[in-house]
Amino acid sequence: MRGLLLRWLRHTAVVRLAEAGVSTLGIAAVTGHAPKTVETILERYHVRTKKAARRAFTARLDAEAAEAEKNK
């Protein structure tokens, strides 16, 4: 593919691994990025994925349900 940069594929790998629940250090070990670079990539790209938004919303709903159950 003309114009494709290898780093874009690595950035995609960072986001996909984060979506799978892999830790920052685990992602860095797989992709060869420094942990701080992984965090920078995720700050820029991860927050924009539907899967990340769905996971965050579900976690919030689960936390509210657990709190309500605890207060019964």
N, C-alpha and C positions, 0 to 999 in steps of 0.2 A: 504494500500500500504506500503510495507516494506521500511523503510529508509526515508519516507516522513516526513519532519519536518513542524510543524504547522507554524513556522515563514515564510516558503516559501509561504504558502498560503496567509499570511498577506502581504508579499512583492508583490505578484501578485495583491492583492486587491488594494494596493497603486497605482500601475501602471495603473490598469484598471480605477480607480476613476480619476486619473489625465488625462487619455485619454478622459474621459467623461467631462472634464472641471471643475472638483471639485477643489476648492482652497486647498492649503497646510493645512490651519487650519481646513477645512472641512474634509479632509482626516484623519488628526490626530484625530479628534473627532470620526470618524467612526472606525478606526483601533486601537485606543489606543496608537499609537506612539506619541512621542514628535514631534513637528513641525520640529525641526532640523533633527531628524531621518528620517522623511518623505522626506526632501530635500536630505539627503544622499542616501536614496534608489532610489529616482528619478534620481539623478546624475549618479548612477551606471546602472540602468536598463531602465529608460524611454527613454533615447536618442537612444536606440537601436531598438525601435519599428518602423515598417513601418508606422503605423498610425501617430505617432508623427512627423516623417519626412514629411509625406504628408501634415499634418496640417501646419507645419512650412513653407513649400514651397508654399502652397496655400496662407498663410498669406502674404508672401513676394510678390507674384504676385498681390494680391489684393492691397497692399500698393503701388506698382509701378503703377498700373492702376489708383488709386486714385490720385496719384501725377501727372500723365500725364493729367488726367481730370482737375485738379486744374490749371495746366499751360497752358490750351487752351486759 
